[in-house]
Amino acid sequence: MSRELNPKYPVLIVDDDEHFLNSMKITLNSQGVTNVECCNNPLDVMRKLAEKKYSLIYLDIVMTGKRGDDLLSEILLKYPDIRVIMLTGLDEVETAVKCMKMGASEYFLKPGLKPKSG
């Protein structure tokens, strides 16, 4: 017996933190979002988008290899209809404003982060 996936096209979570990817997938699954794919390498995102249609992208800002805000501009240039929600562990108002002006649908701080030292 196979379960129908929700939504029809997968949600793509992009973050170089495997623990966060797994937590997000579990959280989304618990809310009925069962069609979820994870990507821990931002350099793989454009290839994935070329191969398959996605309903939504959760995109981290600070990643090894490529920043999410740089990737956002590439995504929206080639796939202007896809919704992208930016995620970050940094509380940077300027970055949030920049991403929203570029076309991000939302911008959220990651939960449960340790406060900055200093």
MDTraj code that builds the backbone (N, CA, C; nanometers):
import mdtraj as md
import numpy as np

residues = "MET SER ARG GLU LEU ASN PRO LYS TYR PRO VAL LEU ILE VAL ASP ASP ASP GLU HIS PHE LEU ASN SER MET LYS ILE THR LEU ASN SER GLN GLY VAL THR ASN VAL GLU CYS CYS ASN ASN PRO LEU ASP VAL MET ARG LYS LEU ALA GLU LYS LYS TYR SER LEU ILE TYR LEU ASP ILE VAL MET THR GLY LYS ARG GLY ASP ASP LEU LEU SER GLU ILE LEU LEU LYS TYR PRO ASP ILE ARG VAL ILE MET LEU THR GLY LEU ASP GLU VAL GLU THR ALA VAL LYS CYS MET LYS MET GLY ALA SER GLU TYR PHE LEU LYS PRO GLY LEU LYS PRO LYS SER GLY".split()
xyz = np.array([
    [0.0850, -0.1169, 0.0000],
    [0.0000, 0.0000, 0.0000],
    [0.0901, 0.1239, 0.0000],
    [0.0667, 0.2145, -0.0950],
    [0.1478, 0.3349, -0.1028],
    [0.0679, 0.4552, -0.0551],
    [0.1350, 0.5432, 0.0143],
    [0.0720, 0.6664, 0.0612],
    [0.0904, 0.7741, -0.0436],
    [-0.0121, 0.8572, -0.0573],
    [-0.0011, 0.9699, -0.1484],
    [0.0890, 1.0753, -0.0852],
    [0.1795, 1.1279, -0.1642],
    [0.2711, 1.2292, -0.1140],
    [0.2054, 1.3660, -0.1132],
    [0.2409, 1.4457, -0.0155],
    [0.1874, 1.5813, -0.0022],
    [0.3040, 1.6764, 0.0202],
    [0.3172, 1.7801, -0.0580],
    [0.2414, 1.8192, -0.1767],
    [0.2807, 1.7343, -0.2972],
    [0.2141, 1.7607, -0.4096],
    [0.2394, 1.6836, -0.5315],
    [0.3869, 1.6915, -0.5709],
    [0.4427, 1.8145, -0.5697],
    [0.5845, 1.8332, -0.6009],
    [0.6598, 1.8505, -0.4695],
    [0.7793, 1.7948, -0.4587],
    [0.8489, 1.7962, -0.3296],
    [0.8896, 1.9357, -0.2809],
    [0.9043, 1.9418, -0.1506],
    [0.9634, 2.0575, -0.0839],
    [1.1121, 2.0267, -0.0736],
    [1.1958, 2.1216, -0.1109],
    [1.3410, 2.1037, -0.1054],
    [1.3971, 2.1863, 0.0094],
    [1.4683, 2.1206, 0.0996],
    [1.5352, 2.1892, 0.2101],
    [1.6843, 2.1891, 0.1801],
    [1.7449, 2.3081, 0.1771],
    [1.8873, 2.3207, 0.1448],
    [1.9602, 2.3787, 0.2657],
    [2.0492, 2.2996, 0.3221],
    [2.1268, 2.3411, 0.4392],
    [2.2468, 2.2488, 0.4503],
    [2.3614, 2.3009, 0.4873],
    [2.4799, 2.2153, 0.4993],
    [2.4908, 2.1485, 0.6363],
    [2.3922, 2.1672, 0.7227],
    [2.3882, 2.1060, 0.8552],
    [2.2931, 1.9859, 0.8505],
    [2.3497, 1.8648, 0.8495],
    [2.2706, 1.7422, 0.8389],
    [2.1686, 1.7295, 0.9530],
    [2.2072, 1.7688, 1.0732],
    [2.1160, 1.7605, 1.1876],
    [1.9936, 1.8493, 1.1639],
    [2.0170, 1.9708, 1.1157],
    [1.9055, 2.0613, 1.0882],
    [1.8173, 2.0065, 0.9766],
    [1.8775, 1.9512, 0.8711],
    [1.7990, 1.8919, 0.7625],
    [1.7052, 1.7842, 0.8148],
    [1.7588, 1.6944, 0.8967],
    [1.6776, 1.5864, 0.9519],
    [1.5662, 1.6402, 1.0415],
    [1.5974, 1.7393, 1.1226],
    [1.4969, 1.7993, 1.2116],
    [1.3852, 1.8647, 1.1306],
    [1.4215, 1.9382, 1.0267],
    [1.3209, 2.0032, 0.9424],
    [1.2325, 1.9000, 0.8734],
    [1.2930, 1.7937, 0.8231],
    [1.2160, 1.6898, 0.7543],
    [1.1167, 1.6250, 0.8508],
    [1.1612, 1.5934, 0.9703],
    [1.0732, 1.5333, 1.0713],
    [0.9606, 1.6292, 1.1074],
    [0.9942, 1.7567, 1.1256],
    [0.8931, 1.8575, 1.1602],
    [0.7894, 1.8701, 1.0499],
    [0.8344, 1.8802, 0.9254],
    [0.7403, 1.8918, 0.8138],
    [0.6539, 1.7667, 0.8014],
    [0.7159, 1.6492, 0.8152],
    [0.6395, 1.5238, 0.8090],
    [0.5315, 1.5189, 0.9169],
    [0.5644, 1.5666, 1.0351],
    [0.4671, 1.5643, 1.1454],
    [0.3491, 1.6578, 1.1194],
    [0.3677, 1.7531, 1.0291],
    [0.2612, 1.8461, 0.9938],
    [0.1897, 1.8067, 0.8633],
    [0.2186, 1.6854, 0.8152],
    [0.1505, 1.6352, 0.6961],
    [0.2217, 1.6626, 0.5651],
    [0.3380, 1.7247, 0.5711],
    [0.4171, 1.7499, 0.4499],
    [0.5098, 1.6294, 0.4332],
    [0.4688, 1.5371, 0.3469],
    [0.5386, 1.4090, 0.3354],
    [0.6304, 1.3987, 0.2139],
    [0.6222, 1.4944, 0.1243],
    [0.7053, 1.4924, 0.0040],
    [0.8177, 1.5942, 0.0227],
    [0.9241, 1.5501, 0.0902],
    [1.0342, 1.6377, 0.1290],
    [1.1658, 1.5771, 0.0817],
    [1.2499, 1.6596, 0.0219],
    [1.3856, 1.6189, -0.0139],
    [1.4842, 1.7124, 0.0533],
    [1.5980, 1.6587, 0.0908],
    [1.7019, 1.7375, 0.1565],
    [1.8251, 1.7450, 0.0670],
    [1.8928, 1.8588, 0.0738],
    [2.0153, 1.8799, -0.0022],
    [2.1160, 1.9489, 0.0893],
    [2.2295, 1.8837, 0.1129],
    [2.3295, 1.9417, 0.2028],
    [2.4426, 2.0135, 0.1292],
    [2.4312, 2.0235, -0.0027],
    [2.5341, 2.0904, -0.0815],
    [2.4691, 2.1961, -0.1706],
    [2.4901, 2.3239, -0.1412],
    [2.4262, 2.4281, -0.2217],
    [2.4673, 2.4256, -0.3692],
    [2.5808, 2.3644, -0.3988],
    [2.6262, 2.3563, -0.5375],
    [2.5444, 2.2568, -0.6199],
    [2.4632, 2.1738, -0.5540],
    [2.3791, 2.0764, -0.6236],
    [2.2393, 2.1295, -0.6556],
    [2.2028, 2.2447, -0.6024],
    [2.0649, 2.2926, -0.6112],
    [2.0194, 2.3198, -0.7538],
    [2.0964, 2.3905, -0.8324],
    [2.0529, 2.4245, -0.9681],
    [2.0360, 2.2990, -1.0542],
    [2.1214, 2.1999, -1.0337],
    [2.1072, 2.0732, -1.1060],
    [1.9762, 2.0054, -1.0659],
    [1.9466, 2.0039, -0.9365],
    [1.8220, 1.9431, -0.8892],
    [1.7009, 2.0133, -0.9493],
    [1.7045, 2.1454, -0.9530],
    [1.5925, 2.2212, -1.0081],
    [1.5742, 2.1953, -1.1575],
    [1.6827, 2.1707, -1.2279],
    [1.6752, 2.1412, -1.3707],
    [1.6163, 2.0026, -1.3964],
    [1.6335, 1.9114, -1.2995],
    [1.5890, 1.7734, -1.3160],
    [1.4461, 1.7495, -1.2709],
    [1.3957, 1.8336, -1.1795],
    [1.2668, 1.8055, -1.1174],
    [1.1984, 1.9342, -1.0760],
    [1.0661, 1.9311, -1.0737],
    [0.9883, 2.0456, -1.0282],
    [0.9690, 2.0355, -0.8767],
    [0.9875, 2.1486, -0.8082],
    [0.9683, 2.1565, -0.6632],
    [0.8599, 2.2576, -0.6324],
    [0.7864, 2.2334, -0.5251],
    [0.6783, 2.3241, -0.4873],
    [0.7285, 2.4404, -0.4025],
    [0.8374, 2.4191, -0.3310],
    [0.8872, 2.5177, -0.2348],
    [1.0313, 2.4836, -0.2005],
    [1.1106, 2.5875, -0.1718],
    [1.2490, 2.5657, -0.1273],
    [1.2691, 2.6380, 0.0054],
    [1.3204, 2.5653, 0.1037],
    [1.3726, 2.6259, 0.2263],
    [1.5223, 2.6373, 0.2044],
    [1.5770, 2.7576, 0.2142],
    [1.7159, 2.7822, 0.1766],
    [1.7909, 2.8525, 0.2890],
    [1.8939, 2.7863, 0.3404],
    [1.9778, 2.8465, 0.4442],
    [2.0635, 2.9565, 0.3816],
    [2.1001, 3.0550, 0.4630],
    [2.1835, 3.1656, 0.4127],
    [2.3321, 3.1290, 0.4146],
    [2.3828, 3.0896, 0.5308],
    [2.5271, 3.0664, 0.5451],
    [2.5564, 2.9172, 0.5300],
    [2.6210, 2.8834, 0.4168],
    [2.6567, 2.7448, 0.3888],
    [2.7966, 2.7396, 0.3304],
    [2.8586, 2.6248, 0.3449],
    [2.9896, 2.6018, 0.2853],
    [2.9720, 2.5830, 0.1351],
    [3.0511, 2.6532, 0.0566],
    [3.0470, 2.6377, -0.0883],
    [2.9756, 2.7507, -0.1598],
    [2.8622, 2.7957, -0.1058],
    [2.7878, 2.9043, -0.1692],
    [2.6864, 2.9581, -0.0696],
    [2.6786, 3.0893, -0.0603],
    [2.5811, 3.1520, 0.0285],
    [2.4405, 3.1396, -0.0305],
    [2.3440, 3.1232, 0.0574],
    [2.2058, 3.1095, 0.0156],
    [2.1500, 3.2330, -0.0523],
    [2.1925, 3.3525, -0.0086],
    [2.1408, 3.4731, -0.0745],
    [2.1933, 3.4847, -0.2172],
    [2.3149, 3.4365, -0.2432],
    [2.3661, 3.4323, -0.3805],
    [2.2886, 3.3291, -0.4631],
    [2.2612, 3.2151, -0.4026],
    [2.1858, 3.1094, -0.4696],
    [2.0417, 3.1539, -0.4967],
    [1.9840, 3.2314, -0.4062],
    [1.8485, 3.2833, -0.4245],
    [1.8360, 3.3588, -0.5561],
    [1.9317, 3.4457, -0.5853],
    [1.9234, 3.5233, -0.7090],
    [1.9296, 3.4326, -0.8314],
    [2.0118, 3.3288, -0.8282],
    [2.0199, 3.2336, -0.9394],
    [1.8888, 3.1578, -0.9569],
    [1.8330, 3.1126, -0.8452],
    [1.7080, 3.0362, -0.8495],
    [1.5970, 3.1206, -0.9098],
    [1.5797, 3.2422, -0.8570],
    [1.4682, 3.3257, -0.9013],
    [1.4861, 3.3776, -1.0441],
    [1.6097, 3.3886, -1.0904],
    [1.6347, 3.4289, -1.2286],
    [1.5859, 3.3205, -1.3256],
    [1.6169, 3.1960, -1.2922],
    [1.5827, 3.0844, -1.3812],
    [1.4442, 3.0249, -1.3525],
    [1.3992, 3.0313, -1.2258],
    [1.2709, 2.9726, -1.1853],
    [1.1918, 3.0763, -1.1050],
    [1.1431, 3.1810, -1.1707],
    [1.0806, 3.2923, -1.0984],
    [0.9505, 3.2573, -1.0257],
    [0.8874, 3.1459, -1.0600],
    [0.7602, 3.1103, -0.9976],
    [0.7746, 3.0257, -0.8711],
    [0.8946, 2.9799, -0.8411],
    [0.9103, 2.8950, -0.7232],
    [0.9195, 2.9813, -0.5969],
    [0.8525, 2.9377, -0.4933],
    [0.8586, 3.0083, -0.3651],
    [0.9839, 2.9635, -0.2894],
    [1.0565, 3.0615, -0.2366],
    [1.1781, 3.0327, -0.1597],
    [1.1643, 3.0992, -0.0235],
    [1.1805, 3.0177, 0.0804],
    [1.1795, 3.0675, 0.2175],
    [1.3217, 3.0613, 0.2690],
    [1.3745, 3.1754, 0.3082],
    [1.5119, 3.1833, 0.3574],
    [1.5154, 3.1462, 0.5054],
    [1.6165, 3.0702, 0.5439],
    [1.6395, 3.0310, 0.6822],
    [1.7796, 3.0740, 0.7213],
    [1.7949, 3.1207, 0.8441],
    [1.9288, 3.1594, 0.8867],
    [1.9442, 3.1506, 1.0370],
    [2.0664, 3.1326, 1.0777],
    [2.1011, 3.1351, 1.2182],
    [2.1534, 3.2712, 1.2594],
    [2.1616, 3.3631, 1.1646],
    [2.2127, 3.4966, 1.1926],
    [2.0984, 3.5967, 1.1915],
    [2.0917, 3.6775, 1.2943],
    [1.9872, 3.7793, 1.3021],
    [2.0407, 3.9071, 1.2385],
    [2.0394, 3.9095, 1.1049],
    [2.0917, 4.0228, 1.0285],
    [1.9779, 4.0882, 0.9514],
    [1.9329, 4.2033, 0.9981],
    [1.8212, 4.2728, 0.9350],
    [1.8525, 4.3070, 0.7902],
    [1.9748, 4.3509, 0.7621],
    [2.0109, 4.3893, 0.6256],
    [1.9962, 4.2720, 0.5286],
    [2.0387, 4.1537, 0.5730],
    [2.0290, 4.0350, 0.4883],
    [1.8832, 3.9982, 0.4647],
    [1.8012, 4.0085, 0.5675],
    [1.6583, 3.9788, 0.5536],
    [1.5937, 4.0722, 0.4524],
    [1.6216, 4.1998, 0.4635],
    [1.5650, 4.2988, 0.3713],
    [1.6128, 4.2704, 0.2291],
    [1.7412, 4.2421, 0.2147],
    [1.7978, 4.2120, 0.0821],
    [1.7277, 4.0914, 0.0189],
    [1.7098, 3.9846, 0.0958],
    [1.6464, 3.8634, 0.0431],
    [1.5007, 3.8876, 0.0054],
    [1.4294, 3.9628, 0.0864],
    [1.2891, 3.9919, 0.0564],
    [1.2782, 4.0788, -0.0700],
    [1.3679, 4.1756, -0.0847],
    [1.3680, 4.2592, -0.2047],
    [1.4022, 4.1784, -0.3295],
    [1.4849, 4.0749, -0.3116],
    [1.5223, 3.9894, -0.4240],
    [1.4077, 3.8988, -0.4667],
    [1.3123, 3.8761, -0.3767],
    [1.1978, 3.7931, -0.4130],
    [1.1716, 3.6740, -0.3238],
    [1.2440, 3.6610, -0.2129],
    [1.2146, 3.5524, -0.1188],
    [1.0723, 3.5683, -0.0666],
    [1.0040, 3.4564, -0.0456],
    [0.8663, 3.4596, 0.0047],
    [0.8615, 3.4926, 0.1533],
    [0.9567, 3.4409, 0.2282],
    [0.9640, 3.4615, 0.3734],
    [1.1103, 3.4550, 0.4154],
    [1.1341, 3.4943, 0.5395],
    [1.2685, 3.4924, 0.5961],
    [1.2527, 3.4577, 0.7443],
    [1.3087, 3.3449, 0.7866],
    [1.2933, 3.3006, 0.9246],
    [1.4279, 3.2737, 0.9903],
    [1.4356, 3.3066, 1.1184],
    [1.5501, 3.2661, 1.1992],
    [1.5301, 3.1210, 1.2405],
    [1.6374, 3.0435, 1.2391],
    [1.6297, 2.9063, 1.2845],
    [1.6023, 2.9035, 1.4337],
    [1.5183, 2.8125, 1.4783],
    [1.4889, 2.8028, 1.6222],
    [1.6018, 2.7358, 1.6982],
    [1.6096, 2.7646, 1.8274],
    [1.7007, 2.6950, 1.9165],
    [1.8474, 2.7224, 1.8963],
    [1.8808, 2.8388, 1.8478],
    [2.0216, 2.8712, 1.8253],
    [2.0848, 2.9270, 1.9515],
    [2.2126, 2.9004, 1.9650],
    [2.2877, 2.9567, 2.0774],
    [2.3108, 3.1057, 2.0513],
    [2.3010, 3.1876, 2.1556],
    [2.3283, 3.3302, 2.1356],
    [2.4738, 3.3532, 2.0968],
    [2.4963, 3.4624, 2.0223],
    [2.6324, 3.4978, 1.9809],
    [2.7140, 3.5327, 2.1041],
    [2.8384, 3.4865, 2.1060],
    [2.9269, 3.5227, 2.2181],
    [3.0025, 3.6494, 2.1818],
    [3.0452, 3.7198, 2.2854],
    [3.1240, 3.8376, 2.2544],
    [3.0768, 3.9492, 2.3292],
])
top = md.Topology()
chain = top.add_chain()
for i, resn in enumerate(residues, 1):
    res = top.add_residue(resn, chain, resSeq=i)
    for name in ("N", "CA", "C"):
        top.add_atom(name, md.element.get_by_symbol(name[0]), res)
traj = md.Trajectory(xyz[None], top)
